[in-house]
Amino acid sequence: MSDDKKKVRNEPFGDIMKSMNQCFHEKPVRGFMQTMDDFFKNPFPAAHFHVEVSETDDAHIISAELPGINKEQIQLDVLDNYITITINQLESLTEEDENRQITRRHQSFQRSSRTIPLPQPINEKKVKANYKNGLLQIKVPKQKGKTIFLED
Protein backbone atom coordinates (compact mmCIF):
# COMPACT_ATOMS: atom_id res chain seq x y z
CA MET A 1 0.00 0.00 0.00
CA SER A 2 2.82 2.40 0.76
CA ASP A 3 4.28 1.83 -2.75
CA ASP A 4 1.00 2.96 -4.32
CA LYS A 5 0.95 6.12 -2.20
CA LYS A 6 4.52 6.96 -3.23
CA LYS A 7 3.59 6.60 -6.90
CA VAL A 8 0.59 8.86 -6.45
CA ARG A 9 2.66 11.53 -4.68
CA ASN A 10 5.45 11.47 -7.24
CA GLU A 11 3.21 11.66 -10.31
CA PRO A 12 2.22 15.36 -9.97
CA PHE A 13 5.87 16.29 -9.40
CA GLY A 14 6.85 14.07 -12.33
CA ASP A 15 4.33 15.83 -14.57
CA ILE A 16 5.73 19.22 -13.63
CA MET A 17 9.28 18.04 -14.36
CA LYS A 18 8.14 16.55 -17.67
CA SER A 19 6.47 19.84 -18.64
CA MET A 20 9.55 21.86 -17.68
CA ASN A 21 11.79 19.49 -19.65
CA GLN A 22 9.59 19.88 -22.75
CA CYS A 23 9.65 23.67 -22.31
CA PHE A 24 13.46 23.75 -22.31
CA HIS A 25 13.65 21.65 -25.48
CA GLU A 26 11.24 23.75 -27.58
CA LYS A 27 12.05 26.95 -29.46
CA PRO A 28 12.81 29.74 -28.53
CA VAL A 29 13.89 28.52 -25.09
CA ARG A 30 16.15 25.83 -26.59
CA GLY A 31 18.04 28.47 -28.61
CA PHE A 32 18.37 30.68 -25.55
CA MET A 33 19.65 27.80 -23.46
CA GLN A 34 22.20 26.91 -26.18
CA THR A 35 23.40 30.52 -26.20
CA MET A 36 23.79 30.42 -22.41
CA ASP A 37 25.73 27.14 -22.64
CA ASP A 38 28.03 28.65 -25.29
CA PHE A 39 28.63 31.71 -23.09
CA PHE A 40 29.63 29.68 -20.05
CA LYS A 41 31.93 27.46 -22.12
CA ASN A 42 33.94 30.49 -23.27
CA PRO A 43 32.62 33.75 -21.72
CA PHE A 44 35.45 36.12 -22.64
CA PRO A 45 37.66 34.57 -25.30
CA ALA A 46 39.87 37.60 -25.84
CA ALA A 47 39.42 39.30 -22.51
CA HIS A 48 42.92 38.42 -21.45
CA PHE A 49 45.78 38.77 -23.82
CA HIS A 50 49.41 38.60 -22.87
CA VAL A 51 51.23 41.94 -22.67
CA GLU A 52 54.92 42.44 -21.93
CA VAL A 53 56.68 45.73 -21.23
CA SER A 54 60.42 46.04 -21.62
CA GLU A 55 62.77 48.99 -21.52
CA THR A 56 65.78 50.11 -23.51
CA ASP A 57 67.95 53.17 -22.93
CA ASP A 58 65.71 55.35 -25.10
CA ALA A 59 62.28 53.68 -25.21
CA HIS A 60 59.63 51.50 -23.57
CA ILE A 61 58.62 48.53 -25.73
CA ILE A 62 55.12 47.10 -25.26
CA SER A 63 54.42 43.72 -26.88
CA ALA A 64 50.98 42.10 -27.01
CA GLU A 65 50.23 38.63 -28.34
CA LEU A 66 47.01 38.83 -30.38
CA PRO A 67 46.70 35.66 -32.49
CA GLY A 68 43.74 35.58 -34.87
CA ILE A 69 43.09 39.32 -34.56
CA ASN A 70 42.98 41.56 -37.63
CA LYS A 71 44.78 44.90 -37.65
CA GLU A 72 41.40 46.69 -38.06
CA GLN A 73 40.21 45.27 -34.72
CA ILE A 74 43.01 46.94 -32.73
CA GLN A 75 42.63 50.40 -31.22
CA LEU A 76 45.40 52.25 -29.36
CA ASP A 77 44.67 55.21 -27.08
CA VAL A 78 47.05 57.43 -25.15
CA LEU A 79 46.15 59.57 -22.14
CA ASP A 80 48.86 61.17 -19.99
CA ASN A 81 51.20 58.31 -19.09
CA TYR A 82 48.79 55.48 -19.97
CA ILE A 83 48.50 53.57 -23.22
CA THR A 84 45.40 51.40 -23.74
CA ILE A 85 45.18 48.52 -26.19
CA THR A 86 41.58 47.66 -27.12
CA ILE A 87 40.47 44.69 -29.20
CA ASN A 88 37.00 44.85 -30.81
CA GLN A 89 35.60 41.56 -32.08
CA LEU A 90 32.35 41.24 -34.03
CA GLU A 91 31.30 37.66 -34.63
CA SER A 92 28.42 36.81 -36.93
CA LEU A 93 27.06 33.30 -37.45
CA THR A 94 24.22 32.38 -39.79
CA GLU A 95 22.92 28.84 -40.19
CA GLU A 96 20.83 27.86 -43.21
CA ASP A 97 18.88 24.73 -44.04
CA GLU A 98 19.05 22.85 -47.34
CA ASN A 99 16.62 25.36 -48.95
CA ARG A 100 18.92 28.26 -48.00
CA GLN A 101 16.37 29.45 -45.43
CA ILE A 102 17.96 31.04 -42.38
CA THR A 103 17.35 28.83 -39.37
CA ARG A 104 19.54 30.63 -36.86
CA ARG A 105 21.36 33.94 -36.79
CA HIS A 106 23.74 34.89 -34.01
CA GLN A 107 25.79 38.05 -33.63
CA SER A 108 28.04 39.03 -30.77
CA PHE A 109 30.35 41.94 -30.04
CA GLN A 110 33.20 41.61 -27.60
CA ARG A 111 35.63 44.22 -26.43
CA SER A 112 38.68 43.62 -24.33
CA SER A 113 41.38 46.03 -23.29
CA ARG A 114 44.55 46.38 -21.30
CA THR A 115 45.91 49.65 -19.95
CA ILE A 116 49.64 49.96 -19.42
CA PRO A 117 51.01 52.73 -17.17
CA LEU A 118 54.40 54.21 -18.00
CA PRO A 119 56.51 56.34 -15.64
CA GLN A 120 56.22 59.53 -17.72
CA PRO A 121 53.69 61.32 -19.95
CA ILE A 122 53.54 59.93 -23.49
CA ASN A 123 53.97 62.09 -26.57
CA GLU A 124 51.52 60.29 -28.91
CA LYS A 125 53.14 61.89 -31.99
CA LYS A 126 56.36 59.97 -31.34
CA VAL A 127 54.80 56.57 -30.60
CA LYS A 128 55.42 53.89 -33.25
CA ALA A 129 53.30 50.73 -33.50
CA ASN A 130 53.27 47.76 -35.84
CA TYR A 131 51.34 44.52 -36.04
CA LYS A 132 52.68 41.42 -37.75
CA ASN A 133 51.91 37.69 -37.40
CA GLY A 134 49.73 38.16 -34.30
CA LEU A 135 52.26 40.29 -32.44
CA LEU A 136 51.59 43.96 -31.69
CA GLN A 137 54.67 46.01 -30.82
CA ILE A 138 54.48 49.57 -29.55
CA LYS A 139 57.60 51.69 -29.12
CA VAL A 140 57.20 54.66 -26.78
CA PRO A 141 60.28 56.91 -26.75
CA LYS A 142 61.44 58.09 -23.35
CA GLN A 143 61.32 61.80 -22.82
CA LYS A 144 64.48 63.44 -21.62
CA GLY A 145 63.94 65.53 -18.59
CA LYS A 146 65.97 68.46 -17.40
CA THR A 147 68.36 68.19 -14.53
CA ILE A 148 67.98 70.74 -11.75
CA PHE A 149 71.06 71.48 -9.69
CA LEU A 150 70.73 72.34 -6.02
CA GLU A 151 71.95 75.71 -4.85
CA ASP A 152 74.42 76.02 -1.98
Order of alpha helices (4+ residues) and beta strands (2+ residues): alpha-alpha-beta-beta-beta-beta-beta-beta-beta
